[in-house]
Amino acid sequence: MGSCKATSTSGRPCDAPALTDQEYCLWHHPDREAERQAASAKGGSAPRRIGGDLAKALSRPEVLDDPMRIAALLETMIGGATSGKVSPGQLRAVTGACRALLQALEAGDLRRDVDELKAAVERIEEAGDRVGR
């Protein structure tokens, strides 16, 4: 499936995906006027629930202290964005927060590793002092 071959009203190429085995997207296909009008009418009458999945995802009792939990939150948000229940701005905000959480988790892991190495060096030094006496 390629991109639509039409030009948008702004003069730029349409970046919507073309319909299967077609050259145009639904909005530019010359033979799809009835479908286009039905989709437009349905979209205008659909109830707006943007933000519902965001509140549900963030109200979970889980602590986001594990990369898999963070991935699950992102999966929920991406699903909400693709269904129209989460706005692109909300998805960007949560994605940025998840990126920061992952960096903090990584920094914590590195700190823990450094502390373990320091403790191991101290044990080796203490053992060396006992052996050298």
ChimeraX attribute file (.defattr): number of C-alpha atoms within 10 A of each C-alpha:
attribute: neighborCount
match mode: 1-to-1
recipient: residues
	/A:1	10
	/A:2	15
	/A:3	16
	/A:4	22
	/A:5	18
	/A:6	19
	/A:7	12
	/A:8	13
	/A:9	8
	/A:10	7
	/A:11	8
	/A:12	9
	/A:13	13
	/A:14	19
	/A:15	14
	/A:16	16
	/A:17	16
	/A:18	21
	/A:19	16
	/A:20	10
	/A:21	8
	/A:22	15
	/A:23	17
	/A:24	22
	/A:25	21
	/A:26	19
	/A:27	20
	/A:28	19
	/A:29	17
	/A:30	9
	/A:31	10
	/A:32	13
	/A:33	13
	/A:34	9
	/A:35	12
	/A:36	15
	/A:37	12
	/A:38	11
	/A:39	13
	/A:40	12
	/A:41	11
	/A:42	11
	/A:43	11
	/A:44	10
	/A:45	8
	/A:46	8
	/A:47	8
	/A:48	11
	/A:49	11
	/A:50	17
	/A:51	17
	/A:52	12
	/A:53	19
	/A:54	20
	/A:55	11
	/A:56	10
	/A:57	17
	/A:58	13
	/A:59	9
	/A:60	10
	/A:61	7
	/A:62	12
	/A:63	9
	/A:64	17
	/A:65	12
	/A:66	12
	/A:67	14
	/A:68	10
	/A:69	13
	/A:70	21
	/A:71	15
	/A:72	13
	/A:73	21
	/A:74	17
	/A:75	12
	/A:76	17
	/A:77	26
	/A:78	20
	/A:79	15
	/A:80	22
	/A:81	20
	/A:82	11
	/A:83	11
	/A:84	15
	/A:85	18
	/A:86	22
	/A:87	20
	/A:88	16
	/A:89	10
	/A:90	16
	/A:91	19
	/A:92	13
	/A:93	12
	/A:94	19
	/A:95	18
	/A:96	12
	/A:97	13
	/A:98	18
	/A:99	13
	/A:100	12
	/A:101	17
	/A:102	18
	/A:103	12
	/A:104	13
	/A:105	16
	/A:106	13
	/A:107	12
	/A:108	12
	/A:109	12
	/A:110	12
	/A:111	12
	/A:112	12
	/A:113	12
	/A:114	12
	/A:115	12
	/A:116	12
	/A:117	12
	/A:118	12
	/A:119	12
	/A:120	12
	/A:121	12
	/A:122	12
	/A:123	12
	/A:124	12
	/A:125	12
	/A:126	12
	/A:127	11
	/A:128	11
	/A:129	10
	/A:130	9
	/A:131	8
	/A:132	7
	/A:133	5
